[in-house]
Amino acid sequence: MSRLRAVLATGNAGKAAELARLLGVDVRAQAIEVDESAGSYAGNALLKARAASASAAGQIGLGDDSGLEVVALGGEPGLRSARWAGPTDADRNAALLARLQGASDRSAAFVCALAAVLPDGRELVVEGRVDGEIVAAPRGAAGFGYDPLFVPLGQERTVAELDPEEKDALSHRGRASRALVGALQEAGAL
């Protein structure tokens, strides 16, 4: 880890640990209530990063927003992926499979936006995307959310069947993290 410190607007310590690993910086989770009203992943991530920055003087404020977009469902669950069709991952996965019953097009994409607000006030926003398809039944025990249902293009295993290094190389969050590292380097923050 570098000496660079960041605060991620989330109550999810696991997400903070994942971003620390992906970004190579010390990331601390902080539960901050943010009204995700921006209407886009990038906008919501920036709202979270601004809130994190305001709570942690001298540190980078980070925000992330991500979702699953399913073609046959007109892009749902989209921005509401974490709250769509029930309170648990199992509820949401069951609802997704039920809604896709009989659908011939099961193509989908995971999208992630990451935002950083630097101590000097500069704002950086990047996105990562991975296309794939939804399988007929959950597979794999790793990951979270819709990972057991999503197979990235060119793969045969769901995201929940991949080891962490494989997931980082392929995932929307991994791609967004690599883009953010590049943006931080270009800004002279890394």
For each residue, the residues with C-beta under 8 A, 3 or more apart:
1: 20 24 25 26
2: 24 25 26 190
3: 26
4: 25 26 60 189 190
5: 25 26 28 56 59 60
6: 23 25 26 27 28 52 59 60 61 62 116
7: 27 28 29 30 52 53 55 56 59 60 61 62
8: 15 16 19 27 28 29 30 52 62 63 64
9: 30 32 34 48 49 51 52 61 62 63
10: 15 16 29 30 31 32 48 64
11: 29 31
12: 15 16 29
13: 16 17 29
14: 17 18 144
15: 8 10 12 18 19 29 64
16: 8 10 12 13 19 20 27 28 29
17: 13 14 20 21 27
18: 14 15 21 22 173
19: 8 15 16 22 23 27 62 64 114 173 177
20: 1 16 17 23 24 25 26 27
21: 17 18 24 168
22: 18 19 168 173 174 177 178
23: 6 19 20 27 177 180 181 184
24: 1 2 20 21 181 190
25: 1 2 4 5 6 20 60 190
26: 1 2 3 4 5 6 20
27: 6 7 8 16 17 19 20 23 62
28: 5 6 7 8 16
29: 7 8 10 11 12 13 15 16
30: 7 8 9 10 52 55 56
31: 10 11
32: 9 10 48 51 52 55
33:
34: 9 44 47 48 51 63
35: 47
36: 44 47 48 65 79
37: 44 47
38: 42 43 44 46 47
39: 43 79
40: 43 44 79 113
41: 44 45 65 66 67 79 111 112 113 127
42: 38 45 46 65 113 115 125 127
43: 38 39 40 46 47
44: 34 36 37 38 40 41 47 48 63 65 79 113
45: 41 42 48 49 63 64 65 113 114 115 125
46: 38 42 43 49 50 63 115 117 123 125
47: 34 35 36 37 38 43 44 50 51 63
48: 9 10 32 34 36 44 45 51 52 62 63 64 65 115
49: 9 45 46 52 53 61 62 63 115 116 117 123
50: 46 47 53 54 61 63 117 123
51: 9 32 34 47 48 54 55 61 63
52: 6 7 8 9 30 32 48 49 55 56 61 62 63 117
53: 7 49 50 56 59 60 61 117 119
54: 50 51 61
55: 7 30 32 51 52 61
56: 5 7 30 52 53 59 61
57: 119
58: 119
59: 5 6 7 53 56 119
60: 4 5 6 7 25 53 116 117 118 119 184 189
61: 6 7 9 49 50 51 52 53 54 55 56 116 117
62: 6 7 8 9 19 27 48 49 52 114 115 116
63: 8 9 34 44 45 46 47 48 49 50 51 52 114 115
64: 8 10 15 19 45 48 112 113 114 115 173 176
65: 36 41 42 44 45 48 79 112 113
66: 41 81 110 111 112 113 172 173
67: 41 77 78 79 80 81 82 110 111
68: 77 78 81 96 108 109 110 111 145 146 150
69: 75 76 77 78 108 109 110 111
70: 73 75 76 77 96 100 106 107 108 134
71: 74 75 105 107 108
72: 99 100 103 105 106 107
73: 70 76 77 96 99 100
74: 71
75: 69 70 71 78
76: 69 70 73 80 84 99
77: 67 68 69 70 73 80 81 84 85 92 96
78: 67 68 69 75 81
79: 36 39 40 41 44 65 67
80: 67 76 77 83 84
81: 66 67 68 77 78 84 92 145 146
82: 67 145
83: 80
84: 76 77 80 81 92 95
85: 77 91 92 95 96
86: 90 91 92 94 95
87: 91
88: 91 92
89: 92 93 144 145 146
90: 86 93 94
91: 85 86 87 88 94 95
92: 77 81 84 85 86 88 89 95 96 145 146
93: 89 90 96 97 138 146 148 149
94: 86 90 91 97 98
95: 84 85 86 91 92 98 99
96: 68 70 73 77 85 92 93 99 100 134 146 149
97: 93 94 100 101 134 136 137 149
98: 94 95 101
99: 72 73 76 95 96 103
100: 70 72 73 96 97 103 106 134
101: 97 98
102:
103: 72 99 100 106
104:
105: 71 72
106: 70 72 100 103 133 134 135
107: 70 71 72 131 132 133
108: 68 69 70 71 131 132 133 134 150
109: 68 69 129 130 131 132 172
110: 66 67 68 69 129 130 132 146 150 159 171 172
111: 41 66 67 68 69 127 128 129 172
112: 41 64 65 66 127 128 129 171 172 173 175 176
113: 40 41 42 44 45 64 65 66 125 126 127 176
114: 19 45 62 63 64 125 126 127 128 173 176 177 179 180
115: 42 45 46 48 49 62 63 64 123 124 125 126
116: 6 49 60 61 62 123 124 125 180 183 184 189
117: 46 49 50 52 53 60 61 121 122 123 124
118: 60 121 122 123 124 187 189
119: 53 57 58 59 60
120:
121: 117 118
122: 117 118 187
123: 46 49 50 115 116 117 118
124: 115 116 117 118 180 183 184 187
125: 42 45 46 113 114 115 116
126: 113 114 115 176 179 180 183
127: 41 42 111 112 113 114 176 179
128: 111 112 114 171 172 173 174 175 176 177 178 179
129: 109 110 111 112 172 175
130: 109 110 152 153 170 171 172 175
131: 107 108 109 152 153
132: 107 108 109 110 150 151 152 153 155
133: 106 107 108 150 151 153
134: 70 96 97 100 106 108 149 150 151
135: 106 138 139 149 150 151 158
136: 97
137: 97
138: 93 135 148 149 158 160
139: 135 148 149 157 158 160 161
140: 143 147 148 157 158 159 160 161 162
141: 148 160
142: 147 159 160 161 162 163 164 167
143: 140 147 148 158 159 160 162 167
144: 14 89 147
145: 68 81 82 89 92
146: 68 81 89 92 93 96 110 149 150
147: 140 142 143 144 150 158 159 160
148: 93 138 139 140 141 143 158 159 160
149: 93 96 97 134 135 138 139 146 158
150: 68 108 110 132 133 134 135 146 147 158 159
151: 132 133 134 135 155 156 157 158 159
152: 130 131 132 155 159 170 171
153: 130 131 132 133
154:
155: 132 151 152 162 170
156: 151
157: 139 140 151 161 162
158: 135 138 139 140 143 147 148 149 150 151 161 162
159: 110 140 142 143 147 148 150 151 152 162 167 170 171
160: 138 139 140 141 142 143 147 148
161: 139 140 142 157 158
162: 140 142 143 155 157 158 159 166 167 170
163: 142 166 167
164: 142 167 168
165: 168 169
166: 162 163 169 170
167: 142 143 159 162 163 164 170 171 174
168: 21 22 164 165 171 174 177
169: 165 166 174
170: 130 152 155 159 162 166 167 174
171: 110 112 128 130 152 159 167 168 174 175
172: 66 109 110 111 112 128 129 130 175 176
173: 18 19 22 64 66 112 114 128 176 177
174: 22 128 167 168 169 170 171 177 178
175: 112 128 129 130 171 172 178 179
176: 64 112 113 114 126 127 128 172 173 179 180
177: 19 22 23 114 128 168 173 174 180 181
178: 22 128 174 175 181 182
179: 114 126 127 128 175 176 182 183
180: 23 114 116 124 126 176 177 183 184
181: 23 24 177 178 184 185 190
182: 178 179 185 186
183: 116 124 126 179 180 186 187
184: 23 60 116 124 180 181 187 189 190
185: 181 182 188 189 190
186: 182 183
187: 118 122 124 183 184
188: 185
189: 4 60 116 118 184 185
190: 2 4 24 25 181 184 185
